[in-house]
Amino acid sequence: MQSKLAHTRKELPQGALAIFFSAPAVLIIAATILAPFCIAVFLSLHNWNLKRPGRERFIGLENYIDWLTDSDFWEPLRTTFTFAILAVALIVLLSLLISLLLNEKFPGRGILRALLLVPWAIPSVVNALLWKWLLNPQYGLVNAVFFELGIITEYQNVLGSMPSVMIWLVIAYSWIHIPLATLLLLSGLQTIPGDIYESAIVDGANIWQRFRFITLPLLRPMLSIVIIFEMIFALKVFDIIFVLTAGGPADATNVLGWTIYTETFRKLDFGAGSSIAMLLGAITLALAILFYVILEKGAER
Amino acid sequence: MHRTRSLFLLLSVWILLVGGAAIAQDDGLKLTGWPYQVDVVTENLGRFTEQSGHGAQFLPFPSNEYHDKMVASFVAGTEFDVAYVRDSYLAEWASAGWILPITGLPGADELLADLPAGIIEQMSYDGEVYGLPYYSGVQTMAYNAAHLEAAGITAPPETWAEMLEQAQMIKDAGVVEYPILMQLRSGENYLLREWETLTAARGGRLFDDDFNPLFHLEGSAAWQALDWLTEGLDAGLIDPASLTDDDGTLLMAAGTTSYMTTTDYTLKAMNDPEQSNAAGSIKNALIPGANDVRSGSWGYVRLYSITNGAEDMDSAWQLVQFLGGRDATGEYYVAKRWALEFGLGFSQQGLYQDQDVRESISGWIDPDLLSEQGEYAISRPYRFVPFFSDWEIGSWGPLQAAILGDADKGEVLKDLAEEWNELKEDWGY
């Protein structure tokens, strides 16, 4: 048996074996990510409007220059950042609080942890439809509750004006993203050894000092991951906008994801749509790197 | 071991045979559209198969994703032979070569001769007709007669100014909070269509016959229409949900709205007790007028078109004729069924003479008023230029801002006119 294995190893060197086993994954990634990405780059460098067949031509960086000199790019970019900053702040804050709570021992903790997964398990479009019903200005539950509590005197169309539309979009979006962030932070909290806290208590550290000087620094690597992930997700937001506001009212929720959609699938201008998608991808990547560097430097200090 | 191997061999042969048969099976013609009454469509296709001998199946996409899914399908090389087409993107699909003209096909002239010129115009692009009608009709006004009665109002409004007065009375009487619902949401079926209705009812149009903008001219009917919307929203008479709601007919059916403009066939559902709290109270009236204009409206059409993916043009054309024209017995079988069972509008002149159809319609809509509404329908040839959708998409945000008072109306309309003119020049119109 041993000699047979040795024979096999002789026939298939380590490198070849690695290529053999990773080939399916590489092929799938190439087909589903790399190829569409290359096609998108190609399209972004072309005048490629499906409504004008036969006029496709290479135009270099013209699409990019057009966008960068157009308010139709900068306004949605500003809206995207407003949304992303608010959403990430809310998600990180709430998920940190929930994870701290779930890290404590109390009866029913297991059930709460399981329940936490429910919003995460809901498809994002279904989540958006759920919020559409909750926020309906005629029969929505949110209006009914606020009205009964005396917070409002008449039903409100919160999706019909700023800033309420942005606030509720952020809440609806965060609802589905908080569980993942909480789970990640909870896993980070559980890696912190309990004896550090015990020593701190013996030294007379209060709860805030324990959080400030033990939890937060030791949670920083996981916190960095959560912030980077959530920022990437929030910058790409589309589905909740598609269902709840369609970019309105008056373009108040027109984020870059919505602009990409309208350019590509409404105007059928695949060149312009692909170039703005590339720009969004570059911005997201740059931000992710920036956050990583900043958080890493903080960790070193 | 030997038995296992034999079993494995048999299983492999079975999989190959079944798989091969599945691949080899010819499912016949493929029809796509949005999933309205899928069972009925499937039954209709069964009748088509019986009469023609061609197999046919219906493979719909969700209604609100239909446009995008079909674009993806066309770009990838569509598998469908025949597709539903909304007139709003007919020009887009025709200019891209994704749907094919029926002009000159055998029997086409005879079927087109039974359709009004306005409907043919709405099914045409660049001088060619691109299909036969699935259903069609006009925009009209629906109102809740019980609400008006409760507020002491005896007749629906004849002008837009009167509508605001009546709405104030309904609000003051505590009948509903927001009596008027307008369709002002971003999207193809909402804001622009409502603006066109309000403009037509003031005796105006958004563009002239040479596709020059008219809406930006100070005091134009289109400008007045936006002023009226602002006034109604500011006064709390137009429901703020108008800016976000995507199906006002549900609010009408819920009994929380007193007035809305709507497509004619929606009144059937609004007056169906199984679907509507307000059944029996919803009536149609002429869309109000202004500036000495009695009313204004526009027609719409949904059609069956042959796609560029049709492998057998003859059988695809047979299917289109069956669905949008006459069946093998010479009857408008499908259009009549839609009208009788579901209240969908039709354009075939022959069906207007059908006693069954006339009796069926009058149960939920006043056919005479509807017919009169049709007389006020304006043509909208500017919708059939291929760059219209580009301009329309860019107009939603600025128009909403102008209506809400977040932007200067004059500036917004001037900018929209400039954008239109740039597109027009770019496309060589």
Interface residues (C-beta under 8 A of the other chain):
Chain A: L50 K51 R52 P53 N136 P137 Q138 Y139 E154 Y155 Q156 N157 L159 G160 S161 L244 T245 A246 G247 G248 P249 A250 D251 N254 T262 F265 R266 K267 L268 D269
Chain B: H67 D68 V71 A72 F74 V75 E92 S95 A96 G97 E177 R185 S186 G187 D239 P240 A241 L243 T244 D245 L251 A254 T256 P386 F387 S389 D390 I393 W396 G397 P398 Q400 A401 L404 D406 A407
